[in-house]
Amino acid sequence: MNDTIWYSCTLHVENLSMPFRYDPAFVDGKKLMSANNRNWSGEVLPSEVFPSKLVEMHEEDPEYRIEKKKQLSNLPDVFDSSEMVVSKNVLNVFDKFDMGKAQFHPISLYSDDGNLLSDHFFIWNFGNIKETILPDASKNLDENRLSTGTTYRPPMRGLEGYVAVTADALDGPSIWVDPRVRRTLFATGQLVESLNAAGLDKYFQFRQCRIVS
């Protein structure tokens, strides 16, 4: 897998969302949305644009509260709460690779009654850009034409080789975004293999790209 490239439509993975909301003191929705868009465009962002605290959403329904408490008692290593949140277990894998300008900002997770659930999670600022996708050589891309340019989204359940990339994708950081590809991560085969060995690949559901020389 050393000379392979993979893509992940992580946001489409089932059950990746968790019942958290941002710290009420951090409520500027427009700034949060702007930070999220900038993050997915590969921009390196300061910690100040991200919250440092997530709080469990309050739920009145007794049955749903029980189900939610079960969910929170076994937090996944990767989940989406507007931004991608990863655990120390994921960072232990990432530490073995070239992560370029990626940053991981600590975030604390709290229950709705104020008890600390965990302080071993981090908001992931992707921070790396490679423009390597080859739209004309790819299959089944969802195309979106905008005044600022055309963007793409690869097939969520596409077969291996549906997404074509240039050989330059093998150079530089081990995981990145392509600003022309909406909310999709790309990674080298070595990183994918290590996530697989650590039992963390289920959160990404990588599909192999086709490298075009």
C-alpha positions as CSV (number, residue, x, y, z in Angstrom):
1,M,0.0,0.0,0.0
2,N,3.1,2.3,0.0
3,D,2.3,3.8,-3.4
4,T,-1.4,4.2,-3.1
5,I,-3.8,7.1,-2.4
6,W,-7.2,6.8,-0.7
7,Y,-10.2,9.1,-0.2
8,S,-12.7,9.2,2.6
9,C,-16.1,10.8,2.7
10,T,-15.9,10.7,6.5
11,L,-19.0,12.9,7.0
12,H,-21.2,10.3,5.4
13,V,-20.2,7.5,7.8
14,E,-23.2,6.4,9.7
15,N,-23.4,7.2,13.5
16,L,-20.5,9.6,13.3
17,S,-22.5,12.4,14.8
18,M,-22.6,12.7,18.6
19,P,-25.2,14.6,20.7
20,F,-23.0,17.5,21.7
21,R,-23.5,21.3,21.3
22,Y,-20.9,24.0,21.6
23,D,-20.2,25.8,24.8
24,P,-23.0,28.4,25.2
25,A,-20.4,31.1,25.5
26,F,-19.3,30.2,22.0
27,V,-22.5,30.9,20.1
28,D,-21.6,32.9,17.0
29,G,-23.0,30.6,14.4
30,K,-21.7,32.6,11.5
31,K,-18.1,32.4,12.8
32,L,-18.5,28.7,13.5
33,M,-19.7,28.1,9.9
34,S,-16.9,30.2,8.5
35,A,-14.3,28.3,10.5
36,N,-15.7,25.0,9.3
37,N,-15.7,26.1,5.6
38,R,-12.1,27.4,6.0
39,N,-11.0,24.2,7.6
40,W,-12.3,22.1,4.8
41,S,-10.6,24.4,2.3
42,G,-7.3,23.4,4.0
43,E,-6.6,26.7,5.8
44,V,-4.4,26.7,8.9
45,L,-6.5,28.2,11.6
46,P,-5.7,29.6,15.1
47,S,-7.1,27.7,18.1
48,E,-9.3,30.8,18.9
49,V,-11.7,30.1,16.0
50,F,-12.6,26.7,17.5
51,P,-14.5,26.0,20.8
52,S,-12.6,24.4,23.7
53,K,-15.7,22.8,25.1
54,L,-18.6,20.6,24.0
55,V,-21.7,20.0,26.1
56,E,-24.1,17.2,25.9
57,M,-27.4,18.2,24.3
58,H,-30.2,18.2,26.9
59,E,-33.1,15.8,26.1
60,E,-36.4,15.7,28.0
61,D,-37.6,12.4,26.6
62,P,-36.6,9.7,29.3
63,E,-36.2,6.9,26.8
64,Y,-34.0,9.0,24.5
65,R,-32.0,10.2,27.5
66,I,-31.2,6.6,28.4
67,E,-30.1,5.8,24.9
68,K,-28.0,8.9,24.7
69,K,-26.2,8.2,28.0
70,K,-25.3,4.7,26.6
71,Q,-23.9,6.4,23.5
72,L,-21.8,8.9,25.6
73,S,-20.5,6.1,27.9
74,N,-18.6,4.7,24.9
75,L,-17.3,7.6,22.9
76,P,-16.0,6.8,19.5
77,D,-12.4,7.7,18.5
78,V,-13.7,9.9,15.7
79,F,-16.9,11.9,15.6
80,D,-18.4,14.9,13.9
81,S,-19.6,17.9,15.8
82,S,-19.5,20.5,13.0
83,E,-15.8,20.0,13.2
84,M,-14.0,16.7,13.1
85,V,-13.1,15.5,16.6
86,V,-10.5,12.8,17.2
87,S,-9.2,10.9,20.2
88,K,-5.7,10.5,21.5
89,N,-5.8,7.0,19.9
90,V,-6.0,8.6,16.5
91,L,-3.2,11.0,17.3
92,N,-1.0,8.1,18.3
93,V,-1.3,6.8,14.7
94,F,-0.9,10.3,13.1
95,D,2.3,11.0,15.1
96,K,4.1,8.4,13.0
97,F,3.5,10.3,9.8
98,D,4.1,13.6,8.1
99,M,1.1,15.6,9.2
100,G,2.3,18.8,7.5
101,K,0.6,21.8,8.9
102,A,-2.3,19.9,10.6
103,Q,-3.2,21.0,14.1
104,F,-5.1,19.3,16.9
105,H,-6.7,21.7,19.4
106,P,-7.7,20.2,22.8
107,I,-11.4,20.1,23.5
108,S,-13.2,19.0,26.7
109,L,-16.5,17.0,26.6
110,Y,-19.1,17.6,29.3
111,S,-22.4,16.0,30.2
112,D,-25.6,18.2,30.4
113,D,-25.2,18.3,34.2
114,G,-21.7,19.8,34.0
115,N,-19.6,16.6,34.7
116,L,-16.5,16.1,32.6
117,L,-16.8,13.2,30.3
118,S,-13.4,13.4,28.7
119,D,-10.5,15.7,28.0
120,H,-8.7,13.4,25.6
121,F,-10.2,14.6,22.4
122,F,-9.0,17.2,19.8
123,I,-10.6,19.3,17.1
124,W,-8.7,18.5,13.9
125,N,-7.6,21.5,11.8
126,F,-6.7,19.7,8.5
127,G,-4.2,22.4,7.4
128,N,-2.9,20.6,4.3
129,I,-3.8,21.2,0.6
130,K,-2.9,19.2,-2.5
131,E,-4.7,19.9,-5.7
132,T,-4.3,16.5,-7.3
133,I,-7.7,15.2,-8.4
134,L,-8.3,14.6,-12.1
135,P,-12.0,15.2,-12.7
136,D,-12.0,14.2,-16.3
137,A,-10.3,10.9,-15.5
138,S,-12.6,10.1,-12.6
139,K,-16.0,8.4,-12.6
140,N,-19.4,9.4,-11.0
141,L,-18.2,12.7,-9.5
142,D,-21.0,15.0,-8.2
143,E,-20.2,18.3,-9.9
144,N,-21.2,21.7,-8.6
145,R,-20.6,24.7,-10.8
146,L,-20.2,28.0,-8.8
147,S,-19.2,31.5,-9.7
148,T,-16.0,30.8,-7.8
149,G,-15.2,27.6,-9.8
150,T,-16.3,24.0,-10.0
151,T,-16.2,21.7,-7.0
152,Y,-16.7,17.9,-6.9
153,R,-17.8,15.2,-4.5
154,P,-16.7,11.6,-5.0
155,P,-19.2,8.8,-4.9
156,M,-19.8,7.8,-1.2
157,R,-20.0,4.1,-2.1
158,G,-17.8,4.3,-5.2
159,L,-15.7,1.4,-6.3
160,E,-11.9,1.5,-6.1
161,G,-10.4,3.5,-8.9
162,Y,-13.4,5.8,-9.4
163,V,-11.4,8.8,-8.3
164,A,-8.3,9.6,-10.3
165,V,-5.4,11.6,-8.9
166,T,-2.0,12.7,-10.1
167,A,1.2,11.0,-9.0
168,D,2.1,14.2,-7.1
169,A,-0.3,13.1,-4.5
170,L,2.3,10.7,-3.1
171,D,4.5,13.7,-2.2
172,G,4.2,15.7,1.0
173,P,1.9,15.3,4.0
174,S,0.2,11.9,4.6
175,I,-3.3,13.3,4.8
176,W,-4.9,16.4,3.2
177,V,-7.8,18.1,1.5
178,D,-8.2,19.1,-2.1
179,P,-10.2,22.4,-2.0
180,R,-12.0,21.4,-5.3
181,V,-13.3,18.3,-3.6
182,R,-16.1,18.9,-1.1
183,R,-15.6,17.7,2.5
184,T,-13.4,14.8,1.5
185,L,-10.0,13.7,3.0
186,F,-7.2,12.1,1.0
187,A,-4.5,9.9,2.6
188,T,-1.5,7.8,1.7
189,G,-1.7,4.0,1.7
190,Q,0.8,3.8,4.6
191,L,-1.4,6.0,6.8
192,V,-4.5,4.0,5.8
193,E,-2.8,0.8,6.6
194,S,-1.8,2.0,10.1
195,L,-5.3,3.2,10.9
196,N,-6.6,-0.2,9.8
197,A,-4.1,-2.0,12.0
198,A,-5.2,0.2,15.0
199,G,-8.9,-0.6,14.3
200,L,-9.7,3.0,13.4
201,D,-10.3,2.7,9.6
202,K,-14.0,2.1,10.3
203,Y,-14.4,5.8,11.0
204,F,-13.1,6.7,7.5
205,Q,-14.2,4.0,5.2
206,F,-11.4,4.7,2.7
207,R,-11.8,4.0,-1.0
208,Q,-8.7,3.6,-3.1
209,C,-7.9,6.2,-5.8
210,R,-6.4,5.5,-9.2
211,I,-3.0,7.2,-9.7
212,V,-2.5,8.7,-13.2
213,S,1.1,9.4,-14.2
